[in-house]
Each structure stands twice: as C-alpha cells, then as structure tokens.
C-alpha cells in the first residue's frame, strides 16, 4: 500500500494493481436505489464471462478518526447498493495503520455484517486478488 494520508491515492493504487492482475475494474460507480443521490462505490470488479460483479469499499484509516465510526453504516450501505445493482456481493477492505487494535479485531472477527457483505484486511485482499 502506498504511504499516504489520502484515501483516493490508496483507491488509485489498488485499482491499478487489480487491472495489472487482469481484472476489469470500474471506479467511483454511481450508486443505485435509495443511495443514488449521495453515494458512490469505490471500485467494482466486473467479470462478463461469469456475469459477476463485486463492489469493493476501501476504508482507509491513517490516524484515529471517523472511519471506524462509519464502518457499520458502510456495511449496510454497501449491502443496499449490491441489491440495487444486482451485484454478487460487497467487500469492505480495511486499509491503513490507524485503526484501533480492538476495533480492527472486532470488525474482522466478531462483527456480523449483512449476508452479502464481508470485511477483510488489506493483507487478505492482496492475497486473494493481487497475488493469486
């Protein structure tokens, strides 16, 4: 992950890495459904061969702040957008080193997001999408 304090740099970095790994990626996809006027999906991975699409939300936390507080809302929001767009599901990726250890562990191991959304670490994302 690039050294940065800006989430959009992380988004651009990950989009580039996904494309270099052969994925068809769209960024800043306009939301649909009840969120269409105020929300965007960071990245959408498309696979026309299998008629598959997955929404990716990148939550970057460099220093203590509000990303942790917004994550529960983001899980519900991403779930609704996946239903509205008929996406296979959504993945929230926890990026950056500013997460409190207790909340980071809780989001990854104890929190039960909506059934069509999962939360993974940046390292898990890289293992699953970039290195494979």
C-alpha positions in Angstrom: 0.0 0.0 0.0 1.4 3.5 -0.8 2.5 5.7 2.0 -0.2 8.4 2.0 -2.7 10.2 4.1 -5.3 10.3 1.3 -7.7 7.5 0.7 -8.1 8.3 -3.0 -4.4 7.5 -3.5 -5.0 4.1 -2.0 -8.0 3.6 -4.2 -6.0 4.5 -7.3 -3.1 2.3 -6.2 -5.4 -0.7 -5.7 -7.4 -0.1 -8.9 -4.1 -0.1 -10.8 -2.9 -3.3 -9.1 -6.2 -5.1 -9.9 -6.0 -4.1 -13.5 -2.4 -5.3 -13.7 -3.7 -8.6 -12.3 -6.2 -8.9 -15.2 -9.3 -7.6 -13.5 -11.9 -5.4 -15.3 -12.4 -2.6 -12.8 -14.6 0.5 -12.7 -14.1 3.2 -10.1 -16.4 5.6 -8.4 -19.5 3.8 -9.7 -22.7 5.8 -9.1 -24.9 4.2 -6.6 -28.4 3.0 -7.3 -31.5 2.6 -5.3 -32.1 4.8 -2.3 -28.4 5.9 -2.2 -28.2 7.2 -5.8 -28.1 10.9 -5.0 -25.3 10.9 -2.5 -23.2 7.7 -2.7 -20.6 6.1 -4.9 -19.0 2.7 -4.8 -15.2 2.9 -4.7 -14.4 0.0 -7.1 -16.5 -2.6 -8.9 -14.8 -5.8 -10.2 -16.6 -7.0 -13.3 -16.4 -10.4 -14.9 -18.7 -10.6 -18.0 -17.7 -14.2 -18.6 -19.5 -15.3 -15.5 -21.9 -12.4 -15.3 -20.4 -11.5 -11.9 -19.8 -8.1 -10.2 -18.4 -7.4 -6.8 -18.5 -4.0 -5.1 -15.3 -3.0 -3.2 -15.3 -0.3 -0.5 -11.9 0.8 0.7 -11.9 2.2 4.2 -8.6 4.0 4.8 -7.6 4.9 8.3 -4.2 6.5 8.8 -4.8 8.1 12.2 -7.5 7.8 14.7 -10.7 9.2 13.2 -14.1 8.6 11.9 -13.6 5.6 9.6 -14.2 3.3 12.5 -17.4 5.0 13.4 -18.7 4.9 9.8 -17.9 1.3 9.1 -21.3 -0.1 10.4 -23.1 2.3 8.2 -20.9 1.4 5.3 -21.7 -2.3 5.6 -25.4 -1.6 5.4 -25.0 1.0 2.6 -22.9 -1.4 0.6 -25.4 -4.2 1.1 -28.2 -2.0 -0.2 -26.1 -0.9 -3.2 -25.3 -4.5 -4.1 -29.0 -5.4 -4.0 -29.9 -2.3 -6.1 -27.2 -3.1 -8.7 -27.7 -6.9 -8.5 -24.0 -7.4 -7.6 -22.9 -10.7 -6.3 -21.8 -9.1 -3.1 -19.6 -6.5 -1.5 -16.3 -6.4 0.3 -15.1 -3.8 2.7 -11.3 -3.6 2.9 -9.7 -2.1 6.0 -6.6 -0.2 4.8 -4.1 1.8 6.7 -2.4 1.6 10.1 -4.6 4.0 12.0 -7.3 1.5 13.2 -7.6 0.9 16.9 -6.4 -2.7 17.5 -9.6 -3.6 19.4 -12.0 -2.3 16.8 -9.9 -3.7 13.9 -10.0 -7.2 15.5 -13.8 -6.8 16.2 -14.6 -5.8 12.6 -12.6 -8.7 11.2 -13.5 -11.4 13.7 -16.7 -10.7 15.6 -18.9 -8.3 13.7 -21.6 -9.9 11.6 -22.2 -7.7 8.6 -25.2 -8.1 6.2 -25.1 -11.5 4.5 -23.9 -10.1 1.1 -21.1 -8.1 2.6 -17.8 -9.2 4.1 -15.0 -7.3 5.8 -11.3 -8.2 5.2 -7.9 -6.7 5.9 -5.8 -5.1 3.2 -3.4 -8.1 3.5 -6.2 -10.5 2.9 -7.4 -8.5 -0.1 -3.9 -8.6 -1.6 -3.6 -12.3 -1.0 -7.0 -13.0 -2.6 -7.0 -10.6 -5.5 -3.5 -9.4 -6.4 -1.1 -12.4 -5.6 -3.4 -15.2 -6.9 
